[in-house]
């Protein structure tokens, strides 16, 4: 078997760059030919993965959710299997595969090679592995890009409180499941997996191989409501709130003449997007997992 490691040196706020010699040394224990590829700029991981997608190989993402997002966009529709060594700031997607954070343990999971075929979400011309967000949590992503010196959940929590200073609800037109409605929303999350935003369980019960997208709509909220209720999303208890609506769909369209910020897998797609066409591509990518 051929293994291709795609390493993003910027992932984990530069942690991959520091760990690179150790990671490459540990990867030599894999049962096959190992080749490493170092990314040089945003978008480069997708380009490398796209060049490999027709091979019968295992492509290993060494980085965070953003790196996995890029590589999945490159591999979609190809022959490769995705493996993951998590070295990111959020690491939300690995929860869906029960992957360990320890690098040696993650490589051992890859060596065992248990696979499943997962769905991919699609938003306009991009795929997403885990989920997308419109509104507040996309504004949090914008704030994350400004923060230096923090990692992990502390980074996300700091960005959330910074974003609350410019809280706003947004008018949108939502077309889903045969209905077209005008809504004012705090945020909308579309989940292929359960977790986004560094550990928030925004779409509890979502599965990456069930042939459907889970949609969580936070209706218009005041600042006081946000402060009281947003922490409940860490454990998925926001499902009980009257201000929250859950739906399942394979396709939806969101529009707004004002525009809105949107992210996919934590990667900002734009700050003033006026139309999103969101759909599901079932059984689109083979991925290595550590599930029972």
Number of C-alpha atoms within 10 A of each C-alpha: 10 14 24 21 22 26 25 29 21 20 20 21 18 14 16 22 16 11 13 16 11 12 19 15 9 14 24 13 13 16 12 12 13 17 14 14 15 16 18 12 10 13 14 19 26 21 16 20 27 19 11 19 21 13 13 14 17 25 28 27 27 25 26 27 30 24 28 31 23 26 25 29 23 22 25 18 16 17 16 22 23 24 26 31 27 28 27 26 22 23 24 24 27 22 17 18 18 12 23 18 16 12 20 15 13 18 22 17 19 25 16 13 16 12 17 17 15 19 25 29 28 21 22 11 9 15 24 27 24 28 30 30 27 24 23 26 25 28 25 24 22 21 18 20 10 8 13 9 6 14 15 15 16 12 18 24 15 15 21 19 13 15 20 15 9 10 15 16 17 18 17 20 16 18 16 17 12 7 8 13 10 13 15 16 21 23 25 23 26 29 30 30 31 24 28 27 24 22 19 20 22 31 27 20 13 22 19 25 18 12 17 22 29 22 24 22 21 25 18 18 19 13 13 8 11 16 13 10 16 15 13 18 17 17 14 18 15 22 18 10 11 9 16 18 15 14 13 16 16 17 18 22 16 21 18 17 12 11 17 23 22 28 24 26 26 27 19 19 16 14 16 13 17 16 17 18 14 22 20 21 18 17 16 18 23 22 22 22 23 19 12 5
